[in-house]
């Protein structure tokens, strides 16, 4: 069985999507449609903008979504199952025909704006913890007096934590003492997938409630549950919960393998997830999607 996987923030780069725009009339039309929906020329920023411009929240999330969904729609193959890392879950839903490209882009914009607003309420950030067992990280977070939670379970040896900046800095120091091989404070806009994102839930829920969801054409494995779903109400609930819940990525990939996934195709600007898959299970085939 074939699985499509879609990346989240961090996959963007200047020039992303330009090859698609030039090589496919279908892709070009979708890029132009995205410009109209957003009411600004995101293509100019994607194709020729600086790295700094691409890091802006109102650009980053739509840009990755646009690239991933357009590439997916132009590929000469289809998926038996799909999953997306955080933001990538919206691209996965478009690929599974649960939502339209237009509605998906509008939801991503609402989500990005809501998350940006939530970030303004505190000085917060995220950090990658390398080479330390998840149970040790979880126990530390549970006993911490500040806001710090596991946010991304990228692999068994790479967990991302999220919370207020001072607590994250202290946590990195303490986890190094507990045996972490490396800790890296990430250059992100705030504490995604943490309680700090709670204010964004109401905005996203309102947007999702006003969006038509159809039954997916194939199972979508979601970050919150790690399990497959084709039930629209469950899918919608998980999208909202995802804002404050961790991305259980390696658990999701393991479930997809157990359910028969033999080939993973990463559909997006870079090959971040392909690299993670090699850490999760070296025996599975994982490649980058191309036209």
Secondary structure, DSSP 8 states (H G I E B T S, - for coil): -EEEEE--TT---TTTTHHHHHH-HHHHHHHHHHHHHHTS-HHHHHHH--HHHHTSHHHHHHHHHHHHHHHHHHSS---SEEEESTTHHHHHHHHTTSS-HHHHHHHHHHHHHHHHHHHTTS-EEEEEEESS-HHHHHHHHHH-SS-EEEEEEEETTEEEEEEEHHHHHHHHHHHHHTT-SEEEE---SS-TTSGGGHHHHHHHHHHHHTS-----SSEEE-TTT-SEE--HHHHHHHHHHTTTS-B-HHHHHHHHHHTT--EEEE-SSS-HHHHHHHHH-TTSEEEE---
